[in-house]
Amino acid sequence: MSKLEQRYWDALKEVMDPEFPVSVVDMGLIYDIKENEGVIDLTMTYTAASCACMEWIEGDIKKRLLQEPDVREANIQVVWDPPWTVECLSQEAREKMKYWGVSSR
């Protein structure tokens, strides 16, 4: 991963899941980020195909990426394979879930 791509991962740690105050990165929703001449191609998933917040999350992701210098476009591809599981949660997300009494096992 390039330093530039790492910067985008770090930026997306500021984008929170609407249901839990955990970033989309720590939720494990972001699978890949690639940058090519100011165009970001992002691959992600959701916890469920019926997620009611898809448009909001994608809008927040695009808005945050477009705040980065030299980013002129952000494309999001949603995939369902591999499927999201609680194993995708970061340790930070697991600790927050435990604090709120939500099982992450």
MODELLER restraints for C-alpha pairs under 7 A, 6 or more apart:
rsr = mdl.restraints
at = mdl.atoms
rsr.add(forms.Gaussian(group=physical.xy_distance, feature=features.Distance(at['CA:5:A'], at['CA:33:A']), mean=6.49, stdev=0.5))
rsr.add(forms.Gaussian(group=physical.xy_distance, feature=features.Distance(at['CA:5:A'], at['CA:34:A']), mean=6.46, stdev=0.5))
rsr.add(forms.Gaussian(group=physical.xy_distance, feature=features.Distance(at['CA:5:A'], at['CA:35:A']), mean=6.54, stdev=0.5))
rsr.add(forms.Gaussian(group=physical.xy_distance, feature=features.Distance(at['CA:8:A'], at['CA:65:A']), mean=6.83, stdev=0.5))
rsr.add(forms.Gaussian(group=physical.xy_distance, feature=features.Distance(at['CA:12:A'], at['CA:24:A']), mean=6.88, stdev=0.5))
rsr.add(forms.Gaussian(group=physical.xy_distance, feature=features.Distance(at['CA:12:A'], at['CA:25:A']), mean=6.39, stdev=0.5))
rsr.add(forms.Gaussian(group=physical.xy_distance, feature=features.Distance(at['CA:12:A'], at['CA:61:A']), mean=6.76, stdev=0.5))
rsr.add(forms.Gaussian(group=physical.xy_distance, feature=features.Distance(at['CA:12:A'], at['CA:64:A']), mean=6.97, stdev=0.5))
rsr.add(forms.Gaussian(group=physical.xy_distance, feature=features.Distance(at['CA:13:A'], at['CA:23:A']), mean=5.06, stdev=0.5))
rsr.add(forms.Gaussian(group=physical.xy_distance, feature=features.Distance(at['CA:13:A'], at['CA:24:A']), mean=6.58, stdev=0.5))
rsr.add(forms.Gaussian(group=physical.xy_distance, feature=features.Distance(at['CA:13:A'], at['CA:25:A']), mean=5.56, stdev=0.5))
rsr.add(forms.Gaussian(group=physical.xy_distance, feature=features.Distance(at['CA:14:A'], at['CA:23:A']), mean=6.19, stdev=0.5))
rsr.add(forms.Gaussian(group=physical.xy_distance, feature=features.Distance(at['CA:15:A'], at['CA:23:A']), mean=5.31, stdev=0.5))
rsr.add(forms.Gaussian(group=physical.xy_distance, feature=features.Distance(at['CA:15:A'], at['CA:24:A']), mean=6.03, stdev=0.5))
rsr.add(forms.Gaussian(group=physical.xy_distance, feature=features.Distance(at['CA:15:A'], at['CA:60:A']), mean=6.50, stdev=0.5))
rsr.add(forms.Gaussian(group=physical.xy_distance, feature=features.Distance(at['CA:15:A'], at['CA:61:A']), mean=6.47, stdev=0.5))
rsr.add(forms.Gaussian(group=physical.xy_distance, feature=features.Distance(at['CA:16:A'], at['CA:22:A']), mean=5.33, stdev=0.5))
rsr.add(forms.Gaussian(group=physical.xy_distance, feature=features.Distance(at['CA:16:A'], at['CA:23:A']), mean=4.11, stdev=0.5))
rsr.add(forms.Gaussian(group=physical.xy_distance, feature=features.Distance(at['CA:16:A'], at['CA:24:A']), mean=5.70, stdev=0.5))
rsr.add(forms.Gaussian(group=physical.xy_distance, feature=features.Distance(at['CA:17:A'], at['CA:23:A']), mean=5.72, stdev=0.5))
rsr.add(forms.Gaussian(group=physical.xy_distance, feature=features.Distance(at['CA:17:A'], at['CA:24:A']), mean=5.64, stdev=0.5))
rsr.add(forms.Gaussian(group=physical.xy_distance, feature=features.Distance(at['CA:17:A'], at['CA:57:A']), mean=6.99, stdev=0.5))
rsr.add(forms.Gaussian(group=physical.xy_distance, feature=features.Distance(at['CA:22:A'], at['CA:93:A']), mean=6.16, stdev=0.5))
rsr.add(forms.Gaussian(group=physical.xy_distance, feature=features.Distance(at['CA:24:A'], at['CA:30:A']), mean=6.63, stdev=0.5))
rsr.add(forms.Gaussian(group=physical.xy_distance, feature=features.Distance(at['CA:26:A'], at['CA:89:A']), mean=5.75, stdev=0.5))
rsr.add(forms.Gaussian(group=physical.xy_distance, feature=features.Distance(at['CA:26:A'], at['CA:90:A']), mean=4.92, stdev=0.5))
rsr.add(forms.Gaussian(group=physical.xy_distance, feature=features.Distance(at['CA:26:A'], at['CA:92:A']), mean=6.86, stdev=0.5))
rsr.add(forms.Gaussian(group=physical.xy_distance, feature=features.Distance(at['CA:26:A'], at['CA:93:A']), mean=5.58, stdev=0.5))
rsr.add(forms.Gaussian(group=physical.xy_distance, feature=features.Distance(at['CA:27:A'], at['CA:88:A']), mean=6.61, stdev=0.5))
rsr.add(forms.Gaussian(group=physical.xy_distance, feature=features.Distance(at['CA:27:A'], at['CA:89:A']), mean=4.81, stdev=0.5))
rsr.add(forms.Gaussian(group=physical.xy_distance, feature=features.Distance(at['CA:27:A'], at['CA:90:A']), mean=6.56, stdev=0.5))
rsr.add(forms.Gaussian(group=physical.xy_distance, feature=features.Distance(at['CA:27:A'], at['CA:93:A']), mean=6.39, stdev=0.5))
rsr.add(forms.Gaussian(group=physical.xy_distance, feature=features.Distance(at['CA:28:A'], at['CA:88:A']), mean=4.67, stdev=0.5))
rsr.add(forms.Gaussian(group=physical.xy_distance, feature=features.Distance(at['CA:28:A'], at['CA:89:A']), mean=5.21, stdev=0.5))
rsr.add(forms.Gaussian(group=physical.xy_distance, feature=features.Distance(at['CA:28:A'], at['CA:90:A']), mean=6.83, stdev=0.5))
rsr.add(forms.Gaussian(group=physical.xy_distance, feature=features.Distance(at['CA:29:A'], at['CA:44:A']), mean=5.41, stdev=0.5))
rsr.add(forms.Gaussian(group=physical.xy_distance, feature=features.Distance(at['CA:29:A'], at['CA:45:A']), mean=5.13, stdev=0.5))
rsr.add(forms.Gaussian(group=physical.xy_distance, feature=features.Distance(at['CA:29:A'], at['CA:46:A']), mean=5.83, stdev=0.5))
rsr.add(forms.Gaussian(group=physical.xy_distance, feature=features.Distance(at['CA:30:A'], at['CA:43:A']), mean=6.24, stdev=0.5))
rsr.add(forms.Gaussian(group=physical.xy_distance, feature=features.Distance(at['CA:30:A'], at['CA:44:A']), mean=4.38, stdev=0.5))
rsr.add(forms.Gaussian(group=physical.xy_distance, feature=features.Distance(at['CA:30:A'], at['CA:45:A']), mean=6.62, stdev=0.5))
rsr.add(forms.Gaussian(group=physical.xy_distance, feature=features.Distance(at['CA:31:A'], at['CA:43:A']), mean=5.42, stdev=0.5))
rsr.add(forms.Gaussian(group=physical.xy_distance, feature=features.Distance(at['CA:31:A'], at['CA:44:A']), mean=5.10, stdev=0.5))
rsr.add(forms.Gaussian(group=physical.xy_distance, feature=features.Distance(at['CA:32:A'], at['CA:42:A']), mean=5.64, stdev=0.5))
rsr.add(forms.Gaussian(group=physical.xy_distance, feature=features.Distance(at['CA:32:A'], at['CA:43:A']), mean=5.03, stdev=0.5))
rsr.add(forms.Gaussian(group=physical.xy_distance, feature=features.Distance(at['CA:32:A'], at['CA:44:A']), mean=6.96, stdev=0.5))
rsr.add(forms.Gaussian(group=physical.xy_distance, feature=features.Distance(at['CA:33:A'], at['CA:40:A']), mean=6.85, stdev=0.5))
rsr.add(forms.Gaussian(group=physical.xy_distance, feature=features.Distance(at['CA:33:A'], at['CA:41:A']), mean=5.84, stdev=0.5))
rsr.add(forms.Gaussian(group=physical.xy_distance, feature=features.Distance(at['CA:33:A'], at['CA:42:A']), mean=4.52, stdev=0.5))
rsr.add(forms.Gaussian(group=physical.xy_distance, feature=features.Distance(at['CA:33:A'], at['CA:43:A']), mean=6.51, stdev=0.5))
rsr.add(forms.Gaussian(group=physical.xy_distance, feature=features.Distance(at['CA:34:A'], at['CA:40:A']), mean=5.71, stdev=0.5))
rsr.add(forms.Gaussian(group=physical.xy_distance, feature=features.Distance(at['CA:34:A'], at['CA:41:A']), mean=5.19, stdev=0.5))
rsr.add(forms.Gaussian(group=physical.xy_distance, feature=features.Distance(at['CA:34:A'], at['CA:42:A']), mean=6.41, stdev=0.5))
rsr.add(forms.Gaussian(group=physical.xy_distance, feature=features.Distance(at['CA:35:A'], at['CA:41:A']), mean=6.34, stdev=0.5))
rsr.add(forms.Gaussian(group=physical.xy_distance, feature=features.Distance(at['CA:38:A'], at['CA:70:A']), mean=5.46, stdev=0.5))
rsr.add(forms.Gaussian(group=physical.xy_distance, feature=features.Distance(at['CA:38:A'], at['CA:71:A']), mean=4.37, stdev=0.5))
rsr.add(forms.Gaussian(group=physical.xy_distance, feature=features.Distance(at['CA:38:A'], at['CA:72:A']), mean=5.38, stdev=0.5))
rsr.add(forms.Gaussian(group=physical.xy_distance, feature=features.Distance(at['CA:38:A'], at['CA:73:A']), mean=6.60, stdev=0.5))
rsr.add(forms.Gaussian(group=physical.xy_distance, feature=features.Distance(at['CA:39:A'], at['CA:71:A']), mean=6.11, stdev=0.5))
rsr.add(forms.Gaussian(group=physical.xy_distance, feature=features.Distance(at['CA:39:A'], at['CA:72:A']), mean=6.07, stdev=0.5))
rsr.add(forms.Gaussian(group=physical.xy_distance, feature=features.Distance(at['CA:39:A'], at['CA:73:A']), mean=4.82, stdev=0.5))
rsr.add(forms.Gaussian(group=physical.xy_distance, feature=features.Distance(at['CA:39:A'], at['CA:74:A']), mean=5.88, stdev=0.5))
rsr.add(forms.Gaussian(group=physical.xy_distance, feature=features.Distance(at['CA:40:A'], at['CA:73:A']), mean=6.19, stdev=0.5))
rsr.add(forms.Gaussian(group=physical.xy_distance, feature=features.Distance(at['CA:40:A'], at['CA:74:A']), mean=4.65, stdev=0.5))
rsr.add(forms.Gaussian(group=physical.xy_distance, feature=features.Distance(at['CA:40:A'], at['CA:75:A']), mean=6.02, stdev=0.5))
rsr.add(forms.Gaussian(group=physical.xy_distance, feature=features.Distance(at['CA:41:A'], at['CA:74:A']), mean=6.12, stdev=0.5))
rsr.add(forms.Gaussian(group=physical.xy_distance, feature=features.Distance(at['CA:41:A'], at['CA:75:A']), mean=4.90, stdev=0.5))
rsr.add(forms.Gaussian(group=physical.xy_distance, feature=features.Distance(at['CA:41:A'], at['CA:76:A']), mean=6.11, stdev=0.5))
rsr.add(forms.Gaussian(group=physical.xy_distance, feature=features.Distance(at['CA:42:A'], at['CA:75:A']), mean=6.10, stdev=0.5))
rsr.add(forms.Gaussian(group=physical.xy_distance, feature=features.Distance(at['CA:42:A'], at['CA:76:A']), mean=4.90, stdev=0.5))
rsr.add(forms.Gaussian(group=physical.xy_distance, feature=features.Distance(at['CA:42:A'], at['CA:77:A']), mean=6.18, stdev=0.5))
rsr.add(forms.Gaussian(group=physical.xy_distance, feature=features.Distance(at['CA:43:A'], at['CA:76:A']), mean=5.95, stdev=0.5))
rsr.add(forms.Gaussian(group=physical.xy_distance, feature=features.Distance(at['CA:43:A'], at['CA:77:A']), mean=4.88, stdev=0.5))
rsr.add(forms.Gaussian(group=physical.xy_distance, feature=features.Distance(at['CA:43:A'], at['CA:78:A']), mean=5.94, stdev=0.5))
rsr.add(forms.Gaussian(group=physical.xy_distance, feature=features.Distance(at['CA:43:A'], at['CA:79:A']), mean=6.93, stdev=0.5))
rsr.add(forms.Gaussian(group=physical.xy_distance, feature=features.Distance(at['CA:44:A'], at['CA:77:A']), mean=6.33, stdev=0.5))
rsr.add(forms.Gaussian(group=physical.xy_distance, feature=features.Distance(at['CA:44:A'], at['CA:78:A']), mean=5.03, stdev=0.5))
rsr.add(forms.Gaussian(group=physical.xy_distance, feature=features.Distance(at['CA:44:A'], at['CA:79:A']), mean=6.09, stdev=0.5))
rsr.add(forms.Gaussian(group=physical.xy_distance, feature=features.Distance(at['CA:45:A'], at['CA:78:A']), mean=5.26, stdev=0.5))
rsr.add(forms.Gaussian(group=physical.xy_distance, feature=features.Distance(at['CA:45:A'], at['CA:79:A']), mean=5.30, stdev=0.5))
rsr.add(forms.Gaussian(group=physical.xy_distance, feature=features.Distance(at['CA:45:A'], at['CA:80:A']), mean=5.96, stdev=0.5))
rsr.add(forms.Gaussian(group=physical.xy_distance, feature=features.Distance(at['CA:45:A'], at['CA:84:A']), mean=6.80, stdev=0.5))
rsr.add(forms.Gaussian(group=physical.xy_distance, feature=features.Distance(at['CA:46:A'], at['CA:84:A']), mean=6.58, stdev=0.5))
rsr.add(forms.Gaussian(group=physical.xy_distance, feature=features.Distance(at['CA:47:A'], at['CA:84:A']), mean=5.46, stdev=0.5))
rsr.add(forms.Gaussian(group=physical.xy_distance, feature=features.Distance(at['CA:62:A'], at['CA:74:A']), mean=5.75, stdev=0.5))
rsr.add(forms.Gaussian(group=physical.xy_distance, feature=features.Distance(at['CA:65:A'], at['CA:71:A']), mean=6.92, stdev=0.5))
rsr.add(forms.Gaussian(group=physical.xy_distance, feature=features.Distance(at['CA:65:A'], at['CA:74:A']), mean=6.83, stdev=0.5))
rsr.add(forms.Gaussian(group=physical.xy_distance, feature=features.Distance(at['CA:66:A'], at['CA:72:A']), mean=6.35, stdev=0.5))
rsr.add(forms.Gaussian(group=physical.xy_distance, feature=features.Distance(at['CA:66:A'], at['CA:73:A']), mean=6.82, stdev=0.5))
rsr.add(forms.Gaussian(group=physical.xy_distance, feature=features.Distance(at['CA:86:A'], at['CA:104:A']), mean=5.85, stdev=0.5))
rsr.add(forms.Gaussian(group=physical.xy_distance, feature=features.Distance(at['CA:86:A'], at['CA:105:A']), mean=6.37, stdev=0.5))
rsr.add(forms.Gaussian(group=physical.xy_distance, feature=features.Distance(at['CA:94:A'], at['CA:104:A']), mean=6.00, stdev=0.5))
rsr.add(forms.Gaussian(group=physical.xy_distance, feature=features.Distance(at['CA:97:A'], at['CA:103:A']), mean=6.63, stdev=0.5))
rsr.add(forms.Gaussian(group=physical.xy_distance, feature=features.Distance(at['CA:97:A'], at['CA:104:A']), mean=6.62, stdev=0.5))
